[in-house]
Amino acid sequence: MRKTLLITIAIITLISAAYSQKAAKNCDISGYVFDNDPNGLNVRATPDKSGRVLSRLKKGAGDISLDIIGTSGNGWVKITNAWHGEDGELFNDKGWVFANLLATGTKGYPNYDSTVKLYSAPSKNSQALKEIRSEEEVIVLDCDGKWAKVRYFKTIGWLAPENQCGSPFTNCN
């Protein structure tokens, strides 16, 4: 009985992991670690809390930048190439982190002083929900291609690629 239960759990876990991988979409944005947990941000093998921890990204004395290359659609994003301003490369594999522990900045385009719009969908043809200043920090929630779904206080919207600044070290202008 116990052996049957363990086999059933293993099969369900494998099916769940396979489904999560199939539902994943590609992204191409940059961000930085917003999480201030002194133990670091867990990078997991699968997009869920029970996934094996591959690495812990500890901020230490400075910020950590990373590349976001995919989304599971359930609040998790796939990352690679995490680096620390002082310590250099911290993680060069691929793994999953909970998206709202990451942030990106805003930058005005084409002019530094330009405001930035948050859209209702990942398209400039969608409704503009809010205009915010350049150099504001927004929390990453999801992504779609080069577009970032973000939260700015109570507003959730999509940030256009040219208005993103994924570097905590510069204002990207």
C-alpha positions as CSV (number, residue, x, y, z in Angstrom):
1,M,0.0,0.0,0.0
2,R,2.8,2.4,1.0
3,K,4.8,1.6,-2.2
4,T,1.7,2.3,-4.4
5,L,1.1,5.6,-2.6
6,L,4.8,6.6,-3.2
7,I,4.6,5.6,-6.8
8,T,1.4,7.6,-7.3
9,I,2.9,10.7,-5.7
10,A,6.0,10.4,-7.9
11,I,3.9,10.1,-11.1
12,I,1.8,13.2,-10.1
13,T,4.9,15.2,-9.3
14,L,6.5,14.3,-12.7
15,I,3.3,15.1,-14.6
16,S,3.0,18.4,-12.7
17,A,6.6,19.4,-13.5
18,A,6.2,18.4,-17.2
19,Y,3.0,20.6,-17.4
20,S,4.8,23.5,-15.7
21,Q,7.6,23.3,-18.2
22,K,5.1,23.1,-21.2
23,A,3.2,26.1,-19.9
24,A,6.3,28.2,-19.7
25,K,6.8,31.2,-22.0
26,N,10.0,32.8,-23.1
27,C,11.0,36.3,-21.8
28,D,13.9,38.6,-22.4
29,I,14.1,41.2,-19.6
30,S,16.5,42.1,-16.8
31,G,15.9,42.8,-13.2
32,Y,17.4,42.7,-9.8
33,V,16.7,41.1,-6.5
34,F,14.3,43.0,-4.3
35,D,14.1,40.4,-1.5
36,N,16.0,41.5,1.6
37,D,16.0,38.0,3.3
38,P,19.5,37.7,4.9
39,N,19.5,34.0,3.9
40,G,19.2,35.0,0.2
41,L,16.7,34.4,-2.6
42,N,16.2,30.8,-3.3
43,V,16.7,29.7,-6.9
44,R,14.7,26.5,-7.5
45,A,14.9,23.7,-10.0
46,T,11.1,23.9,-10.7
47,P,8.6,26.7,-10.5
48,D,7.1,25.9,-7.1
49,K,8.0,26.2,-3.4
50,S,8.8,22.5,-3.2
51,G,11.3,22.6,-6.0
52,R,14.9,21.7,-5.1
53,V,17.0,24.7,-4.1
54,L,19.8,25.1,-6.7
55,S,21.3,28.3,-5.2
56,R,20.7,31.2,-2.8
57,L,21.4,34.7,-4.0
58,K,22.6,36.7,-1.1
59,K,22.7,40.4,-1.5
60,G,25.5,41.1,1.0
61,A,26.8,44.6,0.6
62,G,25.2,45.3,-2.8
63,D,22.5,44.5,-5.3
64,I,22.2,41.5,-7.6
65,S,21.3,41.8,-11.2
66,L,19.9,38.9,-13.3
67,D,18.3,38.0,-16.6
68,I,14.7,36.8,-16.7
69,I,14.3,34.3,-19.6
70,G,10.9,32.7,-19.0
71,T,7.7,32.6,-17.0
72,S,5.7,29.7,-15.7
73,G,2.5,31.7,-15.6
74,N,1.9,31.0,-11.9
75,G,4.0,33.7,-10.4
76,W,7.4,32.2,-11.0
77,V,10.1,33.4,-13.5
78,K,13.1,31.5,-15.0
79,I,16.4,33.3,-14.5
80,T,20.0,33.0,-15.5
81,N,23.2,35.0,-15.2
82,A,22.9,36.5,-11.7
83,W,25.7,38.7,-10.7
84,H,26.7,41.0,-7.9
85,G,28.3,44.4,-8.4
86,E,31.3,43.6,-6.1
87,D,31.5,39.8,-6.1
88,G,30.9,39.2,-9.9
89,E,29.0,36.2,-11.1
90,L,26.9,34.3,-8.5
91,F,24.8,32.0,-10.7
92,N,25.2,31.1,-14.3
93,D,22.8,28.2,-14.6
94,K,19.0,28.3,-15.1
95,G,16.5,28.2,-12.3
96,W,13.2,29.6,-11.0
97,V,12.4,32.3,-8.5
98,F,9.2,33.8,-7.2
99,A,8.7,36.9,-9.4
100,N,7.5,39.4,-6.9
101,L,10.9,39.2,-5.1
102,L,12.4,40.9,-8.1
103,A,12.2,44.5,-9.3
104,T,13.2,46.6,-12.3
105,G,13.5,50.4,-12.7
106,T,11.7,52.7,-15.1
107,K,13.5,54.9,-17.6
108,G,12.1,57.7,-19.8
109,Y,12.4,57.2,-23.5
110,P,13.2,58.9,-25.8
111,N,14.1,61.6,-23.2
112,Y,15.4,61.0,-19.7
113,D,12.6,63.3,-18.3
114,S,9.8,61.5,-20.2
115,T,7.2,59.8,-18.1
116,V,6.6,56.0,-18.4
117,K,3.2,54.4,-19.1
118,L,1.9,51.2,-17.6
119,Y,-0.4,49.5,-20.1
120,S,-3.3,47.1,-19.6
121,A,-1.7,44.5,-21.9
122,P,1.8,43.9,-23.4
123,S,1.1,46.3,-26.3
124,K,1.2,50.0,-26.8
125,N,-2.2,49.7,-28.5
126,S,-3.7,48.7,-25.1
127,Q,-5.1,51.2,-22.6
128,A,-2.6,53.2,-20.6
129,L,-3.4,52.7,-17.0
130,K,-1.0,55.1,-15.3
131,E,2.0,57.4,-16.1
132,I,4.9,57.4,-13.7
133,R,8.2,59.1,-13.5
134,S,11.5,57.8,-14.7
135,E,13.8,56.1,-12.2
136,E,10.9,54.5,-10.2
137,E,11.2,51.0,-8.8
138,V,8.5,48.6,-9.9
139,I,8.0,45.0,-8.7
140,V,8.1,42.3,-11.4
141,L,5.1,40.0,-11.5
142,D,5.4,38.3,-14.8
143,C,6.8,38.8,-18.4
144,D,5.9,38.2,-22.0
145,G,8.7,38.4,-24.5
146,K,10.4,41.8,-23.8
147,W,7.5,43.2,-21.8
148,A,7.4,43.2,-18.0
149,K,4.2,42.9,-16.0
150,V,4.8,45.0,-12.9
151,R,3.2,46.5,-9.8
152,Y,3.7,50.1,-8.9
153,F,2.0,50.7,-5.6
154,K,-1.6,49.5,-6.3
155,T,-1.4,49.7,-10.1
156,I,-0.6,46.5,-12.0
157,G,0.3,46.9,-15.7
158,W,2.8,46.2,-18.5
159,L,6.0,48.1,-18.9
160,A,7.3,48.5,-22.5
161,P,10.8,47.2,-23.2
162,E,12.3,50.6,-23.9
163,N,11.1,51.9,-20.5
164,Q,12.8,49.2,-18.4
165,C,16.0,49.6,-16.5
166,G,17.0,46.2,-15.1
167,S,20.2,47.5,-13.5
168,P,20.3,48.5,-9.9
169,F,23.8,50.1,-10.6
170,T,22.7,52.8,-13.1
171,N,19.7,54.7,-14.3
172,C,20.1,53.3,-17.8
173,N,20.1,56.7,-19.5
